[in-house]
């Protein structure tokens, strides 16, 4: 059985406030299941069923470590560019599912 570790609704980078109506927020779910790491995404306007645009990616532990390093490197780069300032407003929302 999969264990959930992160589930947030995040803005689409192309239009973070969806002013165009074409870029709905995206659910991001991170799970561990049988020793593998799953990254699942779907737009928040969809149920997450097979009928909608849903993507479920698999990473083994080594690949997940590489992903984590890439994410940490991007965070460090953003912090450096911000020079200690807060930067962008919080836009991630808790999932209600």
N, C-alpha and C positions, 0 to 999 in steps of 0.2 A: 504494500500500500504506500502511495506517495505521501511524503511529508512536505507541507508547504512552509517556505522560509521567507518569502517576500511576495506581496501582492499589492500593487498600487496601480492607480490610473494616472497615466502620464500624458502630458500634452504632445501633440505631433509637432516636431521641431519646425516644420514648414509653415505653420500658422498656430502659434502656441495658445492663442485665445479662440481659435476656430472662427474668426470673423467672416471668412469666406463661406463657411458651412460645408467645406469640402475636406476638412482635416479633423475629424472627431478624435477625442482622446483615445489612448491605447492602454489596454490592460496589459500589465507585465506580471507574470507569475513565475516564480522560481521554485522548483521542487527537487527533492532527492527521491529517487525510486530505484530500489535494487542496486545501489552502488553507482548509479548514473545521475547526472544533473540535467534537469529539463528546464528549458526556457520556453514559455508559452506566451504568445501575444495574440490579441484580437482587439478590434475596435470596440469601444464601450457601447456603441449603439447596437451591437450584435450580441446575441446570447452566448457566443462562444461555442455554438454547436457546429457540427461538421458542415452545415449549410452556409455558414458565414466565412469571412476571410479570417482564418485561424492558422497560426503557424506554431509548430511545436518542435523545438530544436533540442538535440541531444548532445551532451558533452560528457566525455569520460573525465576522471579526476584530473589527469594531466592537462587536458584541454581546458577544464574549468579553472585550473591554476593560471594558465596563460591568459584566459579571459579576465580573471581577477587582477592580474598584473597590468593588463591593458587598461582596465577601468581605473586602477589606482594611478597609473601614469597620466591618464587624462585628467583626473581630479587634481593631481599635483600641478599639472600645467595650467589648469584653470585658476587654481589658487595663486600661482605665481603672477598670472596676468591681472588678477584682481588686486594684487598688492595689499592683502589684508582686509579689503572691503567685502561686504556681504555679497554683492553681485545681484544676480537675478532673484526675483521674488519666488517664494515657494509656490509651486503649481501642482505637485503630486498630491493625489487624494487617496484616502483609504478606500479600498474596495468594499462594496456592500454585499458581495456574493458570499 
